[in-house]
């Protein structure tokens, strides 16, 4: 099966994920805070589609977001997001992550 993937912005990512789980979805990535000001996680719906359910919690300038990526809290969030998504798509028990790199100037 080749799942479709989509990002959905909602007012409250935690509440939306809980509602999705109550309707048969499974959590792929628990809700976490990102360096760029979003909070979100991933769920797989009963049809196999993967949804990144996200809320904007603060406005963060791109250069500030890249500075935040060096903070352990945000680096760990990115690692978790990458590894859980890779594991879900690959079917492996654990996934892999790479170090985020800012775009070239």
C-alpha positions in Angstrom: 0.0 0.0 0.0 1.3 3.5 -0.9 -0.3 5.9 1.6 -1.2 9.4 0.7 0.3 12.1 2.9 -1.2 15.5 3.7 -0.7 18.4 6.2 -3.8 19.8 7.8 -3.8 23.1 9.8 -6.4 23.1 12.7 -7.0 25.4 15.7 -5.9 22.7 18.2 -3.7 19.9 17.0 -3.9 17.9 20.2 -7.7 17.9 20.2 -7.9 17.1 16.5 -5.5 14.2 16.9 -7.5 12.9 19.8 -10.7 13.1 17.7 -9.0 11.3 14.9 -7.9 8.5 17.2 -11.4 8.3 18.6 -12.6 7.7 15.1 -10.2 4.9 14.3 -6.9 6.6 13.4 -3.6 5.5 14.9 -0.9 7.8 16.1 2.3 7.8 13.9 4.0 10.8 15.6 2.9 12.2 18.9 2.2 16.0 18.9 5.4 18.0 19.3 6.5 21.6 19.1 8.6 22.6 16.1 11.3 25.3 15.8 9.2 27.1 13.2 6.2 27.7 15.5 3.9 24.8 14.8 2.7 22.1 17.1 1.6 18.9 15.5 1.8 15.2 15.0 0.9 12.5 12.5 -2.0 10.0 12.4 -2.8 7.2 10.0 -6.5 7.1 9.2 -8.4 3.8 8.8 -7.9 4.0 5.0 -4.1 4.2 5.3 -3.7 7.9 4.7 -1.2 9.7 6.8 -2.2 13.2 8.1 0.2 15.7 9.7 -2.2 17.5 12.0 -0.8 20.9 12.8 -1.6 24.2 14.7 0.3 27.4 14.4 1.2 28.4 18.0 3.6 31.3 17.4 5.0 33.2 14.5 8.8 32.5 14.0 11.0 34.2 11.4 12.9 31.7 9.2 16.3 32.8 10.5 15.1 32.4 14.1 13.7 28.9 13.3 17.1 27.8 12.1 18.7 29.2 15.2 16.3 27.2 17.3 17.2 24.0 15.6 20.5 24.0 17.5 18.5 23.9 20.8 18.1 20.3 22.1 14.3 20.6 22.5 13.8 21.4 18.8 16.5 19.2 17.5 14.9 16.3 19.4 11.5 17.2 18.0 12.8 17.1 14.5 14.6 13.8 15.1 11.4 12.2 16.4 9.3 13.6 13.5 11.7 12.2 10.9 12.3 8.8 12.6 8.6 8.0 13.2 7.7 9.0 9.7 10.5 6.9 8.2 9.5 3.9 10.3 5.9 4.2 9.3 6.6 4.5 5.6 9.3 1.8 5.5 7.6 -0.7 7.7 10.7 -1.0 9.9 10.5 -1.0 13.7 12.7 2.1 13.9 13.4 4.9 11.4 16.3 7.1 10.5 16.8 10.8 10.7 19.2 13.3 9.2 20.6 16.5 10.6 18.5 19.4 9.3 20.4 21.9 7.1 19.3 25.4 6.3 18.8 26.3 2.7 21.8 27.7 0.9 22.0 31.5 0.8 
